[in-house]
Amino acid sequence: MNVMPTNFERSNSKSVVTKTPLLNEGTVESKREEILEYFHKTFSLYESIFDCLVDDDAYYARANMLRHPLIFYYGHTAVFFINKLNVAKLINERIDPHLESTLAIGVDEMSWDDLNDAHYDWPTPAKVKAYRDKTRDIVDRFIKTYDFTLPITFDDPMWIIIMGIEHERIHLETSAVLVRELPLDKVKSHKIWSNICTETGAAPLNELIEVPGGEVAYGKDKSNPLYGWDNEFGHAEAVIKTFKASKYLVSNSEFLEFVEDDGYQTRSNWDDEGWHWVQYAKAEHPVYWTKDGSGYKYRSMLEEIDMPWNWPVDLNYLEAKAFCNWKSAKTGKSIRMPTEAEWYHLRGQTTDTDQPYWAKAPGNINLEYEMSPCPVDRHEFKDGFFDIIGNVWQWTETPIDGLEGYNVHPIYDDFSSPTFDGKHNLFKGGCWISTGNYSIKDSRYAFRRHFFQYSGLRYVEGEDIEKPVMN
């Protein structure tokens, strides 16, 4: 694997790159210090995303009409700490009950045609910052003084602290997406987040590589040394038939073929849900492409740049599925996205490392390179595949459900269960800004199919799979 030095590596900002802690090793005091450092770095890194906003008004701009404005997310992660510690009866302390109610619920994006016109009495950024400062002090004191033992397990009080940290890591990524959706006049350059990849050029020609079949098992048991959300625990196994998978993630250049072939206007490319979305959104090209005369520009998080044709395209599931349908029709092959089990099988065939065990990320993940995607042919794994993990998430054909043995966590009983509705599909592999639990192999995150993240597509040629039953 040949990886070029990056802007971020030259900046040597140790405050950005972290690894989720191992919860079964070391002494109590060393683990206490590690968790304390992980908490503060996470808390500060999260706040830095909001430093990209030009002024207070930008906190209230609706980056996405199906999501709350950024002021909600600025305070939500701090409120989460206080609410969960109170629910667990680990503290008996409130900072601002009104904020702890207002900023608690409303994270999951709505259906694409479910506009939310409700009025909210949002707090000022200064008020939220003061709340965050008080939360930081309370959590800092708790970590320093709480008497715990190792290993830290699913039922331990210190697990709630890790839960709060990993929850904020989730919103680091989702808030970065919302910042990306703001008008350019609402954002500004930043010493960390403006360090995007400068390596662009022509994209490589994609091809299919055979993946031998085999058996795959996935899911965690409670002895796993890493923090996990409840949907990760349990067991699943599958027999995988031989299939072929694309060597590269689909690049902007490869997806341009679909756009120029009237891909968004051709009804046969889309299933019913996708076609309704296309008509509603009036989509003609990927959301982060902007028309520039006869060509396109690319919207990164904080700026608009010349189209990086060799970077992965950003898509929702509906677009990814339409592309696969189009490619099937063009090639006469059965092209689709991988299932979750096939993705685990491919990952197992091509890499044996995982965060936090690697010395250096094998792909564009965990903020270890630039603050953006990068060329699809930079990070090579075994057997000729690239970007098995990192760069952008990879949509799968699999709607999320609990694994065999699934149990909710009593302190966060609505983290996973509401998504077991047939309307939330899993994506795998993480992206450049996936950190903490987001970047481990066992993570299982799912979003509504119209949802935009730093998510893209690796397609496979394989047997048809049963269409999920919609609720």
Secondary structure, 3 states (H helix, E strand, C coil): CCCCCCHHHHHCCCCCCCCCCCCCCCCHHHHHHHHHHHHHHHHHHHHHHHCCECCHHHHHCCCCCCCCCHHHHHHHHHHHHHHHHHHCCCCCCCCCHHHHHHCCCCCCCCCCCCCCCCCCCCCCHHHHHHHHHHHHHHHHHHHHHCCCCCCCCCCCHHHHHHHHHHHHHHHHHHHHHHHHHCCHHHECCCCCCCCCCCCCCCCCCCCEEEECCEEEEECECCCCCCCCCHHHECEEEEEECCEEEECCCCEHHHHHHHHHCCCCCCHHHCCHHHHHHHHHHCCCCCCCEEEECCEEEEECCCCEEECCCCCECCCCHHHHHHHHHHHHHHHCCCEECCCHHHHHHHHHHHCCCCCCCCCCCCCCCCCCCCCCCCCCCCCECHHHCECCCCCCEEEEEEECCCCECCCCECCECCCCHHHCCCCEEEEECCCCCCCHHHHCCCCCEEEECCCCCCEECCCEECCCCCCCCCC
